[in-house]
Amino acid sequence: MNYFKKPAFLMAMMVSLAFASCNSEDPVPENDEELITDVTLRFTEVDATGNAIGSPFEFVASDPQGVELGDPTIETVELVKGKSYQMEIFLYNSIADEDITEEVQEEADEHQFYFLGTAFVGSPVLTYTYDDENGEIIGLKGQVEVAEFPGFNNANMRIILRHDLDKNYPGADNPNFENYTQAGGETDLDLTFPLVLN
């Protein structure tokens, strides 16, 4: 008997082939989160009018596997009581030799830093103000004021980079927004620097 001449058999074969093609393994979706191996905080002291005083100095967190994946080496940030600083953040992927800072800047509407930890919330010793180019709220550049008479000399600076958040969410424009997850999006970076005030 020739099964291929029977319409019912042909129909069953076609249906089974259709199911087989639908059940084929779909490619694993790519992770949009950027790999960051180096995070640099660059501070420049500024006067009351915002003009730079002296030379910039930097503190780095790094891990060759990625600061979010491994056990990063994190330098302790040292600032002076009563001083004002411009703080810039630089992100780099040494594996791909890629400047992540530039990508965050280009996708300004999708990225934003938040500044938490005991340095910024509770009884804060630091006050942060966004000061990005073109009035954008990102956090790659900002102003940091150090309390003149802080209640303590040691704290931690928790720096969080969110991606694809709703920047219009109430409170999302606050750099110290503790409920930042309510604005949606995903975390690209969550890193804590120790802080010492001299």
Helices and strands as residue ranges (DSSP letters): G 3-5, H 7-22, E 38-46, E 52-62, E 73-74, E 77-79, E 84-93, E 98-99, H 100-106, G 108-110, E 111-116, E 126-130, G 133-135, E 141-146, E 154-163, G 180-183, E 186-197
